[in-house]
């Protein structure tokens, strides 16, 4: 037979085919079915480690440990030596060598060592394969589920406060739904937004802060819709060097959120409930002097007796809240599920305000075969809030606005005879709302119905190749309603007011990503990535306001209606390529490019390219390092550098490149009229380029970890209005003209000073410094209406500098006083007597941007029972414009204690009126150190019970603030999430002191 084959004329290709079939049959004949099982434990505590991934290297076989840390991996391979790779969040990856031979069942007892300083965290950027922090060429911060749970926060962004180097996260309002601002490495736009791009399980989600109703600057972040208890991990990509592959939406950074998934094993149930109290941490010192001036004439010092009232006691309350969560998870090796539900109700510290959120989330992951997986997730949430207008950035009917303009010698209570509330302000000068009337009679509410869903398909057809497809959508419908009954004390709506505002947003993204990992020889590793994305965003809004309301009806059809409507669509197509080479497990080089097309721009500027280049050198992997004594002290040492570009679309709406027409009615006939702004087809995205250099190292057997980064960001092509000559027929035009620079340093220190079997002490310290400068603003100055014209972008100064009037001073620098003994504003000239005269002068009088921010976190674990935790947050070197005190100290209103010296004769009468126009007087140092979080918890495992664990916790948020600020809180901001107007205090709801008592059960 063999001789026949060798001598026959059968074509060679058939012979080759027979040989391959024979070889493959021999190979298959050599394969055996093996079962590898065991239990993974913590090397320090000996406790089981659930959720550990066990992968047989060189194959597609991988499993996860169940709730008891147990696993069973079955595979069919050839006998021989293999590596078993174990990985889990919070632990250093471990590789165990095994030999598969005649014995088909292998039982192991592997253990994992804690990744004490998180040097081995796996980071995923751009939906590609995960990369160890050790090899990244740029800084990426992570926050895990434990960090979030310990924060006892209402929203995700609130939970991030103080936990991310390079991030300034501020809570602008103490309203029960929050109102959070997040800036990563400083602002990146002058007129656009500053919030990063948020991605949840691969879905680009809406985090707009649209102000449906005028609530005094405060608005809800839509991130408040996502339940923090559902979060597994958050990755914060802070700069263009890391975020370049996200293209034209990544200039403000990217926040990637991964939610919890099911794990193999029996069903696991968790239930948690907490009771929360929220109270006013600090009252404004109010006027208690029992006299007031009979007349406003400066020369008339006659006073009359009055009774003073504490309005704050009548406005504020101790709010009660509850937060409840239930979840079920589990599954088999091929099917895993996670289902959760939540209900939150949080009363505000302003009477008759609250926020309620209820949601349902489900996640299913199904193995279709050994190389193909399907995932599907959905999250529905409904929220409702009873709001109270405060502040008064646009309107003047707020409760706290009425409070600060009130003469507090007027009793604000309702007249028992007429049933009407009295006006508490000097109506001859200015009219504002009685605060108690606003609290008891006004009806302002917001509702949001939101559905977030995704479908993903992951394929690993061959070793090293991973294909991912994600279809994600986010649909939210928000409704705001307002009602002010007729016969009220408001300045503008005495005949009544009603409003209905609707906003529908729809975001959809289709992403396909591919990655291929391979090893070329013994010294070169390659990871190649590519991706395509198509994104669409639709916004539809209506806003209908009614006045001259009839009695008894709260809807807009009960008055004279003025409607408005807006619609917009924007589409983005993007593609990226990325290549990483690892050389001898020491040097890692990454290059990437992103191509974007956006419908927001004209044909000539629609296509944009964003490059990225990064490298890291793991010095500690060099033989000279490992064989030296320095390795005993510094076990890991890496230096890194990166460069990248990213774009920004937040300053541009989909139609801003056009010359728009506005509807108009003339003599009862409807028509359109051209706007005053000339369109510009040549505008393009604002562009940021960033250079970053840094190091990561761990010392003393990974007991001390240090992350240091220096960055420099140059932002160009900032979109701004320029003034046009009248002969053009238009007044302004949007152009790419401004520039901005940010540079700073970030330091994160993690340490484990004590590590014993029954005692562990973790310490985390964060320091961040950013210096921002704006340039090329047309005319050198851009004023912001959101800061009452006192906040500006000024060439050569940080964004949002306070630009206003200041004290006239003598030659020696002391404050000038006129012959009446009163200070005055600096003016352009002086008269013959040396008295300042002419127009007021203005200059930069303060900077709301801090010199540095930091946090200090301590956590102590005693055995497996007790955990104690505390977090201090610091913001140092910022100025705050105390507009609240400016009004409250004025003689016309005089409700705050600052007016008392004038009543007592300690300063000349008229001093408060003179100071009112000198804005420099109201700039205060806003540095603070806050006890942001503090908690104690106890774990109890009942004997002979189906309940696995019960955790009791007692926690506090914002318990104390160490500052010299005279207002409620130096952290609040009346302009809400405005990117430029920061540190502007005008009677925004202060952050409450919260105490939370909670119970968590697992069974």
LINSULJO-V973143 format. One line per field, one symbol per residue. phi: phi as a letter, one per 40 degrees, with the letter a starting at -180 (. if undefined). Layout:
BEGIN
phi = ???
END
This chain:
BEGIN
phi = .cccccbcccdccccccccccccccccccccbcbbbbibcbccccgccbcgccbbccgbccabbccccgcaabbabacdicbbbbbaacgbccbbbcbbbbcccbbbbbcbbbdccbfcbdcbbbgfcccbcddbccacbcbbbcccccccfccbcccccdgbbcgbbbbccacdccghbbbbbfgcbacbccbcccbbbfgbcbcbcbcccbcbghcaccccccccdccccabbbccbccccdccgcbbccgbbcbbccbcbchcdbbbabaabbbbaccacccbcbccbaccbcdcccccbbcabcbcccccccaccbaabbbbabaiibcbbbaababaabbbccccdgbabbbbabbaabbbccacbbbbbaaaabbbbabcbbcbgicbbbbcccccccccccccccccccccgccccbbcccbabbccccccccbcbbabbbbbbbbabbbbbbcbdgcbbbbbbbabbbbbbbbaabccgbbccbbcchaaabbbbbbbbbbbbbbbabbabbgcbbbbbbbaababbbbbbbbbabbbbfcccgbbccccaccbcaaabababbbaaababbbbbffbbbbbbaabbbbbccbcdcbccbbbcaaaaabcccccdccccbccccbbcbabbaaaaababbbccbcdbcccccbbcabbfgbcabbcccbccacccaccbbbbbbbaababbffgcbbbbbbbbbbbbbgccacbcbcdccgbbbacbcacbabbaabbbbbbabcbabdbaabbbbbbbbbbbbbbagcdggabcbccbfgbbacbdgbccgccbacaccbcccgcccbcdcgbcbccbcabcccgcdagcccbacbabccccabaabbbbbbbfbbbbbaabbbbbbgcbbcccccdccccccbgcbcccddcccgcbcchcccccdcbcdcbcbcbcabbccaaabbbcbbccfbcccabbbabbbbfcbbcabccccacccaccgcdcbcbgbbbfccccccbbbbbbbbba
END
